[in-house]
Amino acid sequence: MNKRTIGSDYEQKAAQYLETRGYQILAKNYRCKIGEIDLVAQDGTYLVFVEVKYRANARAGWGLDSVNIKKQHRIARVASWYLYEKHVRENQPCRFDVVSFFGEEITLIKDAFQV
């Protein structure tokens, strides 16, 4: 399988995982001219922008490590575009979560970063 297929498979697994924890998935692979967000979900009162990372092994580093400051800023810019495009109210609480797969082990980091 190629990286895109693998990525799609793990984004689907992440969506299912989040749904079992009460998240409502609103969008998958939201794209705009700035970039992409893997998942957009509702978790209680929070609108959540979710980055999904997969690593089969540690050779390429941990998935969470790849969500560096540059990636965080890009995700935040795409999130801002989403809020604008969907006419989300200004006082809507939002957060950024990361779902990381290491092999088949899943780690959810709620509120993984602030912008």
N, C-alpha and C positions, 0 to 999 in steps of 0.2 A: 504494500500500500504506500502511496505517496504521502507527503507531510500534510497536504490539504485534507485528504481523506481521514487520516489519523486525527487531525485537529477537529474536524467535524464530528467524528465519533466521540471524542472526549468532551466536546462542548455539549453534545446530547446527553452524555452520562452526567455531566455537571448539572444540566438543567433538571434531570430526573432526581439527582441527589438533593438539589435545592428544594424541589417541590415536596420531597418527603419531609423537609424541615419547615414547611409552611410558606415558602416563597411562591409567588405567582409570577410566572415568566411572562413578560410583556413583549419582548422582542429577542430574536436571535440574530446574531451577526448584523447589528445595526451599522449601516455604512453611510458616510457623508463624504464631502470633498476633503475633509481633514484626516479621516481615518475610520477605524472600526472599533466597536465595542462588542465583545463576544456575547454577553447576555445583559438584558435590562430586565429587572424584576421589581416586584413590590414585596417588601417584608414588613408587615405591620404598617406603620405610618411612613416608613422609609422607601424612597425610590432608590434602588440599588443598581449600580453599574458594576458588572462582574467581569473580571479578566480570568480566563481559564488557561492554565499552563500544564503541559505534560512533559515528563521526562521518563524514558524507559530505564535509564540508569544515571549515575552521577557524573558520567564522563563529560557531559555538556553543562554541568553545574545544576543546581537546584532550580526548579521552575520559579519559585518565589524570588530568587535572586535576579531573574531577568526582568522583573517589574521594577526597574531602576527609575531614577528621578526623571529621566527623559521620557520613558514610557508613561510614567504617572502624569506628566504634563500633557502628553498627547491624549491620554484617556480623558483627562479633565476637559480638554478643549472639545473633544467629541461629545462628551456629556453635556457641555454647555450648548452645543448645537442641537442636541436631542431636546433639551429643555425648551429652547427657542422654537424649534420646528413643531413640537407637540403642544405648544402653548401651555406648558406646565406653570402653575402659579409660582410666584417668586419666593414664597415662604415654605415651599415644599422641602421637607428634610430629605437630604440625599447622603449617600455614603458609597464608598468604593470597597468592594470585597474582592478577594482572590480565591479561586478554587485551584488547588495544585494537585496534580496526580504524579506520584512517583511509583511507576509500575501500576499496580491497581490500588495502592494506598491513596486515600483522599484526605486532603487537609483543606478546611475552610478557614480563611482568615477574614473575620468581619472587621469592617472599618480599617482595612489594611494600610491606608495612607490618607493623609489630609492634603488638600490643595487650597 
